[in-house]
Amino acid sequence: MILIGQYDSPFVRRVGVALRLYDIPFEHRPWSTFGEAEKIRAYNPLSRVPTLVLDDGSVVIESHMILDYLDSLVPAERAMFPRAEPARREALRIAALATGFSDKAVSLFYELRLHEAASDLWLARCRAQIAAVLGVLEKDRAAGAGGWWFGDRIGHADIAVACALRHANEVHPDLIGMEDYPALRAHAEKAEALPVFQEIRQDFIPPA
């Protein structure tokens, strides 16, 4: 398999972490969606990452679809999204909030970086959405009794939240006061201390 995209993307990083945790061999091509869009377009017409090229040459796009595919390759007891309800729905909800939070952090960055005059209305909307998601995630994580979000084994929701927090804090260092979110801060620190998170990481590189 070939994983395309840079690890400063929380979406690419969560896939890279999952591949390592599943012990699935892969080649990493850290192509930029800005500087190397044409290379990516040869595999994904959207020129978006992550893009996963399978051994038979077929392509899976979008982080959630990629993780769903990877889960299908392992026994049910190893899958990092539960396969039974309501556990599956709850894990998907947390992961969706985390990736939506990352989407807003990216939108906020582009609004500030790519527009000569940023829209105050759009900036306020993104910041409000980010704050609302963080509030929900903090409350949910603080209520958990297990070592990870849904028990004693790390899952895709845990990975998504940790990757989202690292990305947002690197891209917008003054946006989030992590002291206001102690449960999320502890969660992120626990994840980032794992060897796989140390390996699958990259400092944020602003697009040229």
N, C-alpha and C positions, 0 to 999 in steps of 0.2 A: 504494500500500500504506500501511497504518497500523500502526505498531508501538506497542503499548500497554505501559506500564510505566516505572518510573524506572530511570535508569542506575546508581543505587547498588546495584541487583541485579546480581550477576555474570552471571545468566542473560539478563537483558534486554540488558546491555551487550555480551555476546558476539555477540548477534544484530545490534545496532546497528553494531558494528564490521564484521561480515561484510557487511551491506548496503552500507556505505560502500566497503569494499574491492571489492565486486562492481559498484560504480557503479549500484546499483539505487535509484531515487528512492523516498522514503517520507516520510510525515508521522509525527512523533513526538508521542504523547499521554502525558505523564509522570504517569499516574494511579497513586495509591497503593492497594495492596490493602487497606489499613485504612480510610483516609478516603474513598476513592472506589470502594469495592467494588461498589456498585450499578451504576455506570457500566460497570465491567469485566464484570459479570455479564450485561449485555445482549449481550455478544459471546462470553463464555466462562462457562458455568454454574459452573465451579469458582472463579471470581473470582481466577484466578492469572495471573501474568505470567512470561514474555512471552506476549502474544497478538498474532498477526499477522493483520490483516484484509486480504484480497486485493482487487484492484480490482473483482472481480465480486461482492464482498460475502461470499464464503466465508471461513472462519476456520481458521487453523492454530494449534495450541497446543503447548506444551512446546518448550524451546529446541532439543533434538536434532531433533525432527520439523520444526521451522521451518528449521533449517540444512540438513537433508536435502532439503527442498523447494527452498531457494535454490540448492543445488548442482545441482539438476535444470534450473535455468534458464540455466546457463552451460556452455560447452564443457568437455569432460572435462579438458583441460589446465589449466583455470582453477579447477576444483573444489578446495576446500580440505580436503575429505576425499578421499583417493585412492579410485579406483574399482576398482583391482585388488588382489587379495590377494597376499602377506600384509600389504602396506603399509596397506590399509584397516583391517584388524583391529587393527594396532598403534596407528594414530592414534586409532581409536575407544576403545581401552583407556586411553590417556593422557587423552583428553577425559572419559571416564567417571570416572576417578579424580579429576580436577579438579572435576567437577560434584558427585561424591559428597562430596568434601571441603567444597565450598560448602554442600551440604545439612547436613552436620554442624555447620558454623559457624553456620548459621541456627538449627538445633535448639538449639545451646548458648545462643545469644542469647535465644531464646524461653523456655528453661528458667530463665534468670537473670532475665529481664525480666517475664515474665507470671505466674510462680508466687510466692506469698508465701514458701514454703519450697521451695527448689530441691532436687531429688534428687541427693545426693552420688554415688549409683551411676550415674545417668544422665550427670551431668557428667563423671565419670571415664571413662565409656565413650566419650563424644563426644571428649574430649581424647585418649584412647588411639587412637581411629580416625583423628583428624586427624594425630597424630604418625606413625602407621604409613604413611599415604598420603604425607606429606611425605618420609619416608625413602625410599620407593620412587621417587617423582618425582625427588628429588635424585640418587639413584644413576643413574637412567635418563638424566637431562639431562646429568649430568657425563660420561657415556659417549659422548655424541653428538659427532660431528665437524663437523656442518654449522653454518651460521649460525643456523638454526632447528632445531626438534626433529627434523625428518625431512628436512633438506636446506637449501637456500639460499632457500626460499620459505616465507613464513609460512602456517600452516594453522590449522584450527579448534582443534587440540590446543594450539597455542601460545597462541591467544587465550583459550581456556578456563582454562589455567593462570594466565596473567597476571591475568585478571579475578578468579579465585578468590583469588589472593594479595592483591590490593589490597583486596578486600572483607573478607577475614578479618582483615587487619591494621588496617583501619579500625574494624571492629566489635569486635574483641578485641585492642586495642593491646598488651596484655601477654602474649598467648598464645604467640606464635611469636617465637623469637629468630632473625631472618633470618641472623645471622652463622653460625649452624649449618648453613645451607643456601646456600653460596656460588653454586652453579650456578643454583639457582632465583632467588636474588636478582639475579644478572646477567641472567637471562632476563627477569624482570619489569621491570627497569630498561630493558632494550633495547626491550621492547614499549611501555612507558609513554612512552618518548621519541618514538614515532612520532606524526605529526600526527593520525592517525585516533584514537589513544587519548587524545590531548589534547582532541579535539573530543567524542568519545563518552565522557563521564565525568560523575560527580556525586558530591559528598561525601555520605557516609552520613547519612541522616536517620532517626533512631529513630522508630518508629511512636508516635503519640500515644496 
